[in-house]
């Protein structure tokens, strides 16, 4: 994510702006009284709107003592007003008098105000932006919402300005506060020409914002068919793409609640991955992860290096997934979630209840094993830091306490597993071998039944035919 506070600019509107690598200009602001400032600003703004260059020059000279960087009552300077109202001649006058092109008010700079104007003609806005660039205005910055001059120019439909900014190598992948890049802005404001310009410069089309939406999703929500067609053309999206991005997770038989039981293999619970991705707001990664064939344990132990190898290119997405996995492993287990039949407090249990509880516990143990591996891996990473802690360190005491609880829980699971094993063995010894559970017939079995029934019918038909002949012959005699 881009920094929302403009690069090189402070968090307030004081005169202590840090220009970073730029030499800080010397400012000698003239500060008239508050009521006078309102009057001066009203007169100045009226002169700017009317495009009266001479009157503006007189006000700056007489009322502001030629201090063109004076912060007026609104917090704006005369230059910001001139840029906002698209008065290119007045902008040039003020810049020649030493107006600061990088002055900011609440993180808004003159070039941002110029690019926000959507009513002036394109040539005027282009000239103003060029004059500001000639005076060294900073372009790769965002306001407090992360909106850059490029984004504002896109929203106003200034294609020529966008081309110029791209020519000057502005960062087209900077993000605003909601995670939108320039492509998102072009899609949202229905700017097909600008979108084609961005695509020609290699802009990324498959990025997602903070709500996991792609630019094409934004265009489809607005029903901008021309924008959608541009995305489809460059992304090679077919009409039946839905089949590649959706997965049938519906259970068709009760055995599927216990993955691996029907095949005799160890369960992998991969059907849980899409649900977890949805909860982590990472469902866009579902096709990529599901096609990799990984099981749930591998997913829960993913590291950033694994994500890069899989093709998750954006740090924004990787960080969201890493954070989601960490929160999953840190979650607490309530007693009712793991106690199973004990919490039901019933004297008689059905076979289905026992199977359901057993399947749930198997999955819980599977997940706890992955969490234990995750915890051990993270502990090894901080082990070098912990060993330098004093014996009575709060951090070390907390780690020891957590480790003791974890060891106690593991021992409890082992004890309960042994008890369950003894009881199951006892049941097996005292009871006959159970009959096979009713299951759905396979296609082969159904076909075999049909063939058998057909043979029986044919045999009965032949038998009836022969019996009829025998009976007729008997009557003739």
C-alpha positions in Angstrom: 0.0 0.0 0.0 1.1 3.5 -0.7 1.7 5.9 2.1 -1.4 8.1 2.4 0.5 11.0 3.8 2.3 12.8 0.9 5.9 11.9 0.6 8.1 14.7 1.9 5.2 16.5 3.5 4.4 16.7 7.2 1.2 15.6 9.0 0.1 19.2 9.8 -0.1 22.4 7.9 2.6 24.2 9.9 5.6 25.8 8.3 7.9 23.0 9.5 7.4 20.9 6.3 10.1 18.3 5.8 11.1 18.4 2.1 13.3 15.3 2.4 16.0 15.4 -0.3 14.7 18.8 -1.4 16.1 22.0 0.0 13.6 23.6 2.2 12.6 27.0 0.8 12.7 30.1 3.0 9.2 31.4 3.6 8.4 34.7 5.1 4.7 34.6 5.4 2.7 37.8 5.9 0.0 37.2 8.5 -2.8 39.8 8.5 -5.6 39.8 11.1 -8.3 37.1 10.9 -11.2 39.3 9.8 -8.9 40.9 7.2 -7.8 37.5 5.9 -11.4 36.6 5.1 -12.0 39.9 3.2 -8.7 39.6 1.3 -9.4 36.0 0.3 -12.9 36.8 -0.9 -11.6 39.7 -3.0 -8.7 37.6 -4.3 -10.9 34.6 -5.1 -13.4 36.9 -7.0 -10.6 38.4 -9.0 -9.2 34.9 -9.8 -12.6 33.6 -10.9 -13.1 36.6 -13.2 -9.6 36.0 -14.6 -8.5 39.5 -13.7 -4.7 39.3 -13.8 -4.1 42.9 -13.0 -6.5 42.9 -10.0 -4.8 39.8 -8.6 -1.4 41.4 -8.9 -2.6 44.5 -7.1 -4.1 42.5 -4.2 -1.0 40.4 -3.8 1.2 43.5 -3.8 -1.0 45.8 -1.6 -2.8 43.4 0.7 -0.2 40.6 1.0 3.0 42.6 0.7 4.0 40.4 -2.3 4.1 37.4 -0.1 2.5 35.0 -2.6 2.8 32.0 -0.3 0.6 33.5 2.4 -1.9 31.0 3.8 -5.3 32.5 3.5 -8.3 32.0 5.8 -9.3 28.7 4.1 -5.7 27.4 4.4 -5.1 27.7 0.7 -2.6 30.0 -1.0 -3.5 32.2 -4.0 -1.8 29.7 -6.3 -4.1 26.9 -5.1 -7.1 29.0 -5.8 -5.8 29.9 -9.3 -5.1 26.2 -10.1 -8.5 25.1 -8.8 -10.3 27.7 -11.0 -8.1 26.9 -14.0 -6.7 30.4 -14.5 -3.5 29.6 -16.4 -2.3 33.2 -16.8 -2.7 33.9 -13.1 -1.0 30.6 -12.2 2.0 31.7 -14.4 2.0 35.2 -12.7 2.1 33.7 -9.2 4.7 31.1 -10.1 6.9 33.9 -11.5 6.5 35.8 -8.3 7.9 32.8 -6.4 4.7 30.8 -5.4 5.6 27.4 -4.0 4.3 24.6 -6.3 4.6 22.1 -3.4 2.7 24.0 -0.8 0.1 21.8 0.8 -3.0 22.4 2.8 -4.5 19.3 4.5 -2.2 17.2 2.2 -3.6 18.8 -1.0 -1.1 20.4 -3.4 -1.7 22.9 -6.3 -1.3 20.2 -9.0 -4.0 18.2 -7.3 -6.4 21.1 -7.3 -5.7 21.7 -11.0 -6.2 18.0 -11.9 -9.5 18.0 -10.0 -11.1 20.6 -12.2 -13.5 18.9 -14.6 -15.1 22.0 -16.2 -12.2 23.9 -17.8 -11.0 23.1 -21.3 -8.2 20.5 -21.6 -5.6 22.9 -23.0 -5.9 25.2 -20.0 -5.5 22.4 -17.5 -2.6 20.9 -19.5 -0.8 24.3 -19.5 -1.2 24.8 -15.7 0.1 21.3 -15.0 3.1 21.9 -17.3 3.9 25.2 -15.6 3.8 23.5 -12.2 6.0 20.7 -13.4 8.5 23.2 -14.8 8.7 24.7 -11.3 9.4 21.3 -9.8 6.1 20.2 -8.3 6.1 16.7 -6.8 3.9 14.2 -8.7 4.3 10.8 -6.8 2.4 11.9 -3.7 -1.1 11.3 -2.4 -3.4 13.3 -0.2 -4.8 12.0 3.1 -7.0 9.6 1.2 -4.0 8.4 -0.9 -5.3 10.1 -4.1 -2.5 11.2 -6.4 -2.5 13.9 -9.1 -2.7 11.0 -11.7 -5.9 9.6 -10.1 -7.5 13.1 -10.0 -6.6 13.7 -13.6 -8.2 10.3 -14.5 -11.4 11.2 -12.7 -11.6 14.5 -14.6 -11.0 12.7 -17.9 -7.7 14.6 -18.7 -6.2 12.1 -21.1 -3.4 14.5 -22.3 -2.4 15.2 -18.7 -2.4 11.5 -17.9 -0.1 10.8 -20.9 2.3 13.6 -19.7 2.4 12.2 -16.2 3.1 8.7 -17.5 5.8 10.1 -19.7 7.4 11.6 -16.6 7.4 8.1 -15.1 4.9 8.6 -12.3 4.0 5.4 -10.4 0.8 4.1 -12.0 0.6 1.3 -9.3 0.3 3.6 -6.3 -2.8 2.8 -4.2 -5.2 5.0 -2.4 -6.8 4.4 0.9 -9.3 1.8 -0.5 -6.5 0.0 -2.4 -7.3 1.4 -5.8 -4.7 2.0 -8.5 -5.0 4.2 -11.5 -6.7 1.3 -13.4 -9.4 1.2 -10.8 -10.0 4.9 -11.2 -10.3 4.6 -14.9 -12.8 1.8 -14.6 -14.8 3.6 -11.9 -15.0 6.9 -13.8 -15.7 5.2 -17.2 -12.6 6.5 -19.0 -11.9 3.9 -21.8 -9.3 6.1 -23.6 -7.3 6.6 -20.4 -7.7 2.9 -19.6 -6.1 2.0 -22.9 -3.3 4.4 -22.2 -2.6 2.7 -18.8 -2.8 -0.8 -20.3 -0.3 0.2 -23.0 2.1 1.2 -20.2 1.8 -2.2 -18.6 -0.6 -1.4 -15.8 -1.7 -4.4 -13.9 -5.3 -5.5 -14.5 -5.8 -8.3 -12.0 -5.1 -6.3 -8.8 -7.6 -6.4 -5.9 -8.7 -3.6 -3.6 -9.3 -3.8 0.2 -12.7 -5.4 -0.5 -11.1 -8.0 -2.8 -12.7 -6.5 -6.0 -10.9 -6.3 -9.3 -11.1 -3.4 -11.7 -13.4 -5.4 -14.0 -15.7 -6.0 -11.0 -16.0 -2.3 -10.5 -16.8 -1.8 -14.2 -19.4 -4.5 -14.1 -21.1 -3.1 -11.0 -21.6 0.2 -12.9 -22.6 -1.7 -16.1 -19.9 0.1 -18.1 -19.9 -2.4 -21.0 -17.2 -0.6 -23.0 -14.8 -0.8 -20.0 -15.7 -4.4 -19.4 -15.0 -5.3 -23.1 -11.6 -3.7 -22.8 -10.7 -5.8 -19.8 -12.0 -9.0 -21.4 -10.0 -8.2 -24.6 -6.7 -7.8 -22.7 -7.3 -10.5 -20.1 -8.6 -13.0 -22.7 -11.6 -13.8 -20.6 -14.0 -16.2 -22.1 -17.8 -16.2 -21.5 -17.6 -19.6 -19.7 -14.8 -18.6 -17.4 -17.0 -19.2 -14.4 -16.2 -23.0 -14.5 -12.6 -22.3 -13.8 -13.2 -20.1 -10.7 -15.9 -22.0 -8.9 -15.6 -25.3 -7.1 -18.3 -27.8 -6.2 -18.0 -28.1 -2.5 -21.5 -29.6 -1.9 -21.6 -32.9 0.0 -23.2 -35.7 -1.9 -22.8 -38.5 0.6 -22.1 -38.7 4.3 -18.7 -40.3 3.7 -17.5 -37.0 2.2 -17.6 -35.4 5.6 -14.6 -37.6 6.5 -12.2 -37.1 3.6 -10.1 -40.1 2.8 -12.3 -42.7 4.5 -13.7 -44.1 1.3 -10.3 -44.5 -0.4 -8.4 -45.6 2.7 -6.0 -42.6 2.5 -5.2 -40.1 5.2 -7.7 -37.2 5.2 -6.5 -33.9 3.6 -9.5 -31.6 4.3 -8.7 -29.6 1.2 -12.5 -28.8 0.8 -12.1 -26.4 3.8 -9.5 -24.2 2.1 -12.1 -22.1 0.1 -14.1 -21.4 3.2 -11.0 -20.2 5.1 -9.9 -18.0 2.1 -13.4 -16.4 2.1 -13.1 -15.7 5.8 -9.7 -14.1 5.3 -11.0 -12.0 2.4 -8.7 -13.8 0.0 -11.3 -15.7 -2.1 -9.7 -14.4 -5.3 -6.8 -16.8 -4.6 -9.1 -19.8 -4.4 -8.5 -21.0 -8.1 -4.7 -20.6 -7.7 -4.5 -22.5 -4.4 -7.0 -25.2 -5.3 -5.2 -26.0 -8.6 -2.0 -26.5 -6.7 -3.5 -29.6 -5.0 -2.2 -28.8 -1.5 -3.9 -30.2 1.5 -5.2 -28.2 4.5 -2.1 -28.7 6.6 0.2 -27.3 3.8 -2.2 -24.3 3.4 -2.1 -23.6 7.2 1.7 -23.6 7.1 2.2 -21.4 4.1 5.0 -18.9 4.2 5.7 -15.9 2.1 8.3 -17.8 0.0 5.7 -20.5 -0.8 3.2 -17.9 -1.8 5.7 -16.3 -4.3 6.4 -19.7 -5.8 2.7 -20.3 -6.3 2.3 -17.0 -8.2 0.9 -14.7 -5.5 2.8 -11.7 -6.8 1.4 -8.7 -4.8 2.8 -8.1 -1.3 -0.6 -6.7 -0.5 -2.2 -10.1 -1.0 0.5 -12.1 0.6 0.4 -9.9 3.7 -3.3 -10.3 4.0 -3.0 -14.1 3.7 -0.2 -14.3 6.2 -2.2 -12.2 8.7 -5.3 -14.4 8.2 -3.3 -17.6 8.8 -1.7 -16.1 12.0 -5.2 -15.1 13.3 -6.5 -18.6 12.6 -3.7 -20.2 14.6 -4.2 -17.8 17.5 -7.9 -18.5 17.8 -9.1 -20.1 21.0 -11.0 -23.4 21.3 -14.1 -23.4 23.5 -14.9 -26.5 25.6 -18.2 -27.2 23.8 -16.4 -27.2 20.5 -14.1 -30.1 21.4 -16.0 -32.0 24.1 -18.3 -33.9 21.7 -20.6 -36.4 23.2 -19.6 -35.4 26.8 -21.3 -32.0 26.3 -24.5 -33.6 25.1 -25.0 -35.3 28.5 -27.1 -38.0 27.1 -27.2 -41.7 28.1 -27.8 -43.1 24.7 -26.1 -42.1 21.5 -26.9 -43.0 18.0 -24.4 -44.4 15.5 -24.6 -41.2 13.5 -23.9 -39.1 16.6 -20.8 -41.2 17.3 -19.6 -41.0 13.7 -20.1 -37.2 13.6 -18.2 -36.7 16.9 -15.4 -38.9 15.7 -15.1 -37.1 12.4 -15.1 -33.7 14.1 -12.4 -34.8 16.6 -10.2 -36.1 13.7 -10.4 -32.8 12.0 -9.7 -30.9 15.2 -6.6 -33.0 15.9 -5.5 -32.5 12.3 -5.8 -28.7 12.7 -4.1 -28.7 16.1 -1.2 -30.6 14.7 -0.8 -27.9 12.0 -1.0 -25.2 14.7 1.6 -26.9 16.8 4.0 -27.0 13.8 3.2 -23.3 13.2 4.0 -22.4 16.8 7.2 -24.4 16.8 8.3 -22.7 13.6 7.6 -19.3 15.0 9.3 -20.2 18.3 12.5 -21.2 16.5 12.6 -17.8 14.8 12.5 -15.9 18.0 14.6 -18.3 20.0 17.8 -16.3 19.6 16.0 -13.2 21.0 14.5 -15.1 23.9 17.8 -16.6 25.1 19.2 -13.2 25.9 16.2 -12.4 28.1 16.8 -12.4 31.9 15.3 -15.3 33.9 12.6 -13.1 35.4 11.7 -11.4 32.1 7.9 -11.1 31.6 8.3 -12.3 28.0 10.2 -15.4 29.1 7.7 -16.1 31.9 4.8 -15.8 29.5 6.4 -18.1 27.0 7.0 -20.7 29.7 3.4 -20.4 30.9 2.1 -20.9 27.4 4.4 -23.8 26.7 3.3 -25.5 29.9 -0.4 -25.1 29.0 0.3 -26.4 25.5 2.1 -29.5 26.8 -0.7 -30.1 29.2 -3.3 -30.0 26.4 -1.2 -32.4 24.3 -1.0 -34.9 27.2 -4.8 -34.6 27.7 -5.3 -35.4 24.0 -3.0 -38.4 24.2 -4.8 -39.7 27.3 -8.2 -39.3 25.8 -7.0 -41.0 22.6 -5.7 -44.0 24.6 -9.0 -44.3 26.5 -11.0 -44.1 23.2 -8.7 -46.8 21.7 -9.3 -49.2 24.6 -13.0 -48.7 24.5 -13.2 -49.3 20.8 -11.0 -52.5 21.1 -13.4 -53.7 23.9 -16.4 -53.1 21.7 -14.8 -55.0 18.8 -14.0 -58.0 21.0 -17.5 -58.2 22.5 -19.6 -57.6 19.4 -19.8 -59.4 16.1 -18.3 -57.9 13.0 -20.7 -55.0 11.9 -22.5 -55.3 8.6 -21.6 -52.9 5.8 -23.2 -49.6 6.0 -25.8 -48.8 3.3 -24.1 -46.8 0.5 -25.1 -45.5 -2.9 -24.8 -48.0 -5.8 -22.2 -47.4 -8.4 -23.1 -47.3 -12.1 -21.5 -50.7 -12.6 -23.6 -52.2 -9.9 -26.8 -50.7 -11.3 -25.9 -51.9 -14.8 -25.3 -55.4 -13.4 -28.7 -55.5 -11.7 -30.4 -54.4 -14.9 -28.6 -57.2 -16.9 -29.6 -59.8 -14.2 -33.2 -58.7 -14.2 -33.3 -58.9 -18.0 -31.8 -62.4 -18.0 -34.4 -63.5 -15.4 -37.2 -62.0 -17.5 -35.9 -63.7 -20.6 -35.5 -67.1 -18.8 -39.1 -66.9 -17.5 -40.3 -66.0 -21.0 -38.6 -69.1 -22.5 -39.9 -71.3 -19.7 -43.4 -70.1 -20.2 -43.1 -70.7 -24.0 -41.9 -74.3 -23.5 -44.6 -75.0 -20.9 -47.2 -73.7 -23.3 -46.0 -76.1 -26.1 -45.9 -79.0 -23.7 -49.4 -78.3 -22.5 -50.8 -78.0 -26.1 -49.1 -81.4 -27.1 -50.6 -83.0 -24.0 -54.1 -81.8 -25.0 -53.7 -83.2 -28.6 -53.0 -86.6 -27.2 
